[in-house]
Structure formats: structure tokens, C-alpha cells
Amino acid sequence: MSDLMNNLLVSVARRAGSYLESLEQRGVAATDKAIARLALLDEPLPEESATPEAVLSLLDEIGSPATVATAGPRFFGFVVGGSLPAALAANWLAGAWDQNAGLSGTSPVSARIEEVASRWLIDVLGLPTGTGVAFVTGATMANFTALAAARHAVLRRAGWDVESDGLFGAPPITVIIGAEAHPTLLRSLSLLGLGHQRVKIVPVDGQGRMRAEALPKLTGPTILCAQAGNVNTGAFDPIQAICEQAHEGHAWVHVDGAFGLWAAATPTRRHLVQGIGDADSWATDAHKWLNVPYDSGLAFVREPEALQDALRLAAAYLPHDERRSPSQYTPELSRRARSIEIWAALKSLGRSGLADLVERTCRHAARFAKGLQDAGYSILNEVVLNQVLVSFGEPETTHRVIAGIQNDGTCWCGPTVWQGQTAMRISVSSWATTEADVERSLAAMLRIADREKTR
Ligand SMILES: *Cc1c(COP(=O)(O)O)cnc(C)c1O
């Protein structure tokens, strides 16, 4: 048994190593041929057993080529990040541990590491000491979790217990969002019974920033959702001004900072999140800019009691714990130990390494913008962070260039429409991207754009 397990783990380590090495040579997108070969996995449920090694060998042979090389250094399509070496390795070890992170009794190590990682995160993101932290799957669930706490708190102040009595007959909650709120925030609002149509929408400026002077007058139970880091432009809502106005009206301010919150980790970008600590809750991703494996997101709530009250769970068979009980902060009971990778990423980077990761990727974005602009193409956004929007001319030309870049395989970028203008979107968020990767990708973009514009 133990020999078999050992050999298997050694073999999978070798396979994973070869895979990551192969990303230097192969195209970023999966080839049509690799995708077609996935049909070989599409068989009826096998009647007979197979050896673990045979299973892994098949998965590697058919599966590895059909991946998108997001673990590599030249995927700029979405803000996805890669996996830092320490984070990936910690993920493997934690996989071997097979811990249920929901209870400190089922995983003392995970419960303790959650506490340590929480403290580090609060520190490096500039959030108030004592903020409650929930380790969830991504920013979608982090928004959901934080907004559940918000819903609890604003209704409690209005004398209503939403967990017991639901929303039927409850005092209405005013929900305010910016016109550029992320679509997943709308889904969180729907799931919480707050609706995504009945919201008040605040107009935004040319960068997608909520216009603080256009905020409606705030009265009664109100949740205001601001954004730190627009998926297209990377722009930040004026959080400080928003918090000042919102708190005069006793509103709850939630910040969706799926990737933008990490601007707080570097002195050179910290001004972008000025006043962030004045909000009441925050959501971010760890699987984006912190570069840990999927799936990993974080909800932060200034008053940990609001989070716990919104998610309380009690049963005779579940131990009452005087210490922080992990499942009292998340929608799930059983879950994997996501904090292990977050801890490993922060431990391996340190404060300076994290600042450098954020700073470096922003610098790469600025280099893309400059290189494209120098060649005569229009940059549609102020490149304040890691996001670049470039137009290659007419919408059809831009689409042809994007298709050309995706087929070429040197790097990968996708399309977007920004305030009516078709653009290619470049997001730089992987620890693995080097200056050489940026130059190589930029050269490919310019070569393809040059070819397509004269067609
Ligand atoms: C990516 C993103 C989300 C959703 O995050 P997931 O990790 O995909 O659930 C929400 N808001 C913003 C601003 C994002 O960039």
C-alpha cells in the first residue's frame, strides 16, 4: 500500500514538473487536436478497476495538452494568476492531509493557520485589526458571504432578524451599486434575495469609477457596494468619499476588491485604495493576484459578530468551541483547507515579495501599454494597475488581431467592449511573467496587428 502510494506521488510529481516545463514551448491555448482527443475520456462508466498509475497516465496524456496554459507566464486573458511554487506544493501536501477545515477538531492545523493567515492578510491589505475573515471559493462567494453579514447587520439595526424570519415582510433594504459593478456581485445580490434589478445604480466616469457626488441620499437600511479594481480598466471607486457619505447615512459599505484590494500591498499603489479601511466589508480573491491554486477567495467583515450571526450553525453533534471555529464564518460546513496555500504564499513572499509581485505585474502592464501606444495603437484606459485596454482600429480589425494572437499561441488575450469601444484586454497577474515574456508577447502582438491592419 505505502509503496504504491509513494510511487504514484513521485510519478505525479514528475508528470506535473514536465507539464510546467512544457509551457515554455507550447502555445497558450489548447490546440483543436488536443481538444478533439478529449473524446477518448468520454466512455461509459468502466465496469472494471484500473490501477492509479494507469488512471494518471491517461489523464496526463489526454488531459495535459487540453489545458489552457494559465499556469504559464503568458496568459493575459483574465485576471487569473498562476500558482506560486510554495502555494502549489502546500496544496499537494494539504491534499495528502485530507483535512476537513470546517472544525478545529477535525483540523487543528488548518484552524490555527486560518488565524495566522487572517492576521497577515488584514495587516498587508490595510484592514482594521480584529476584522473577521472567511476562507471561501472565490470573490463571487466572498461577495455573497460579506453581503450576508451586511444584510444581517442593516436589518438587525432596523429591528428585524433576517436569519430567523427571512425577507418576507422585512423592512426594505436599499442596495446601491456602481454602473460598472461586476456581474458576479449582481448574482450575489440575487441569491441573497436583494435582487439585482431593484438596486439603485450610480453613474460612473470614463474609467468606470463611481461618481461619489452622484450618490443618492441615504436613509433607512442601506448597503452600498463599491469596487476596487474594475475588470476592464483596473480603476478604483473613490472609496474614501463614498465611505464618508455612506456612513453619514448609516449605510453599510461593501467593497468588491477581487484583485484591486491587493494594490494595498505595495506602497506605490496604496493611494488607489485610500480610505479602504473605513468600509464595513471587503471581498477579494487569493487565486487571482496572490497566485494560489483554485479555488480560493476571502471575505472580510469589520464586525466579526455580523459574519457569525449571519452564518451561525449549531447542532448537538457539533462541538462548541471557545476558539475561533472556522465553519462559523463561511456558508459551508465541510470544506478544504484553503488557508494552507494562502499561508504558504504569504510566508514564501513575505511583505516585500508580495509588494514586488503586485508592482512587477503593474510594471509589465505599463510596458504593454507603452509598446502598443508607441506603435500607434490607442490605449483606452488610464493604466493605473495591471489592466490595459487597447484598440487596433475598427472593431473588426481589433477582433481579427485578437483571433490572430490567440491562434499564434505566444500569448493569450481576449476581447471586451469598453463604454462602446471594442478593445483587447490585457491583464497581468502571474508571478511567473518575466520582462522577457512581456517583450516576446508584445512583439507577437505588434507583428500580428501589423499583418491584420493591412488585410
Ligand atoms: C473576478 C472578479 C469577481 C469574481 O471572482 P471569482 O473568483 O471568479 O468568483 C468579482 N469581482 C471582480 C471585480 C472580479 O474581478
PDBQT file of the ligand as one rigid body, heavy atoms in Angstrom, charges set to zero:
ROOT
HETATM    1  C1  LIG A 501     -13.029  38.047 -10.788  1.00  0.00    +0.000 C 
HETATM    2  C2  LIG A 501     -13.925  39.004 -10.147  1.00  0.00    +0.000 A 
HETATM    3  C3  LIG A 501     -15.036  38.576  -9.408  1.00  0.00    +0.000 A 
HETATM    4  C4  LIG A 501     -15.432  37.132  -9.334  1.00  0.00    +0.000 C 
HETATM    5  O1  LIG A 501     -14.422  36.384  -8.731  1.00  0.00    +0.000 OA
HETATM    6  P1  LIG A 501     -14.387  34.791  -8.822  1.00  0.00    +0.000 P 
HETATM    7  O2  LIG A 501     -13.134  34.455  -8.128  1.00  0.00    +0.000 OA
HETATM    8  O3  LIG A 501     -14.344  34.474 -10.293  1.00  0.00    +0.000 OA
HETATM    9  O4  LIG A 501     -15.597  34.255  -8.176  1.00  0.00    +0.000 OA
HETATM   10  C5  LIG A 501     -15.790  39.535  -8.756  1.00  0.00    +0.000 A 
HETATM   11  N1  LIG A 501     -15.487  40.836  -8.838  1.00  0.00    +0.000 NA
HETATM   12  C6  LIG A 501     -14.441  41.299  -9.556  1.00  0.00    +0.000 A 
HETATM   13  C7  LIG A 501     -14.146  42.764  -9.593  1.00  0.00    +0.000 C 
HETATM   14  C8  LIG A 501     -13.619  40.396 -10.238  1.00  0.00    +0.000 A 
HETATM   15  O5  LIG A 501     -12.558  40.825 -10.917  1.00  0.00    +0.000 OA
ENDROOT
TORSDOF 0
